[in-house]
Amino acid sequence: MAKEPKEAGYGITVFCPATPANVKGRKIVFFIIFSLIILIQACYWLFANSAEPILLGMPFGMFFIAMFISVEFLALLVLYLIESQEIED
């Protein structure tokens, strides 16, 4: 008779049980950073609602969105480099 898998019960599993604590912490930090960036971009009209200051030839609202897209790209690049370095080791 085949061994039956142990039931885990109800709930959401975010990480494998074998995931090290430092990897869990890093992934949680990056999740929080990306969530904040997305929320800031979604609610930019609260504080970047102005066309008056012209920065790099763009109105402030457009500059703000372009700046946060650049910040998100850099954060993704850092995450990629950290994970690719981890795979090599």
LINJO-V455371 format. One record per residue. N is the residue number from 1. RES is the residue in three letters. PHI is phi in radians with two decimals (none if undefined). PSI is psi in whole degrees, 0 to 359 (* if undefined). Layout:
# LINJO-V455371
n res phi psi
N RES PHI PSI
N RES PHI PSI
This chain:
# LINJO-V455371
n res phi psi
1 MET none 137
2 ALA -1.27 149
3 LYS -1.31 125
4 GLU -1.44 139
5 PRO -1.16 145
6 LYS -1.27 133
7 GLU -1.30 132
8 ALA -1.51 344
9 GLY 1.55 188
10 TYR -1.49 150
11 GLY 2.51 177
12 ILE -1.94 128
13 THR -1.79 119
14 VAL -1.62 318
15 PHE -2.11 151
16 CYS -1.09 151
17 PRO -1.08 335
18 ALA -1.55 3
19 THR -1.26 128
20 PRO -1.13 155
21 ALA -1.12 322
22 ASN -1.18 327
23 VAL -1.22 319
24 LYS -1.05 314
25 GLY -1.08 316
26 ARG -1.12 318
27 LYS -1.19 324
28 ILE -1.15 318
29 VAL -1.09 314
30 PHE -1.15 324
31 PHE -1.07 317
32 ILE -1.13 317
33 ILE -1.07 312
34 PHE -1.17 325
35 SER -1.12 318
36 LEU -1.12 319
37 ILE -1.08 316
38 ILE -1.15 318
39 LEU -1.14 321
40 ILE -1.13 319
41 GLN -1.16 325
42 ALA -1.26 332
43 CYS -1.99 27
44 TYR -1.10 334
45 TRP -1.13 345
46 LEU -1.20 325
47 PHE -2.27 352
48 ALA -2.05 46
49 ASN -1.68 26
50 SER -2.13 143
51 ALA -1.81 354
52 GLU -1.24 303
53 PRO -1.23 122
54 ILE -1.67 118
55 LEU -2.10 124
56 LEU 0.94 36
57 GLY 1.36 9
58 MET -2.09 149
59 PRO -1.08 158
60 PHE -1.03 321
61 GLY -1.07 316
62 MET -1.21 320
63 PHE -1.07 319
64 PHE -1.06 314
65 ILE -1.14 315
66 ALA -1.09 322
67 MET -1.14 317
68 PHE -1.28 332
69 ILE -1.15 320
70 SER -1.14 319
71 VAL -1.11 318
72 GLU -1.14 320
73 PHE -1.08 316
74 LEU -1.13 321
75 ALA -1.14 319
76 LEU -1.13 322
77 LEU -1.12 317
78 VAL -1.10 315
79 LEU -1.06 317
80 TYR -1.09 314
81 LEU -1.13 321
82 ILE -1.14 315
83 GLU -1.24 325
84 SER -1.21 327
85 GLN -1.20 323
86 GLU -1.15 322
87 ILE -1.19 322
88 GLU -1.15 327
89 ASP -1.28 *
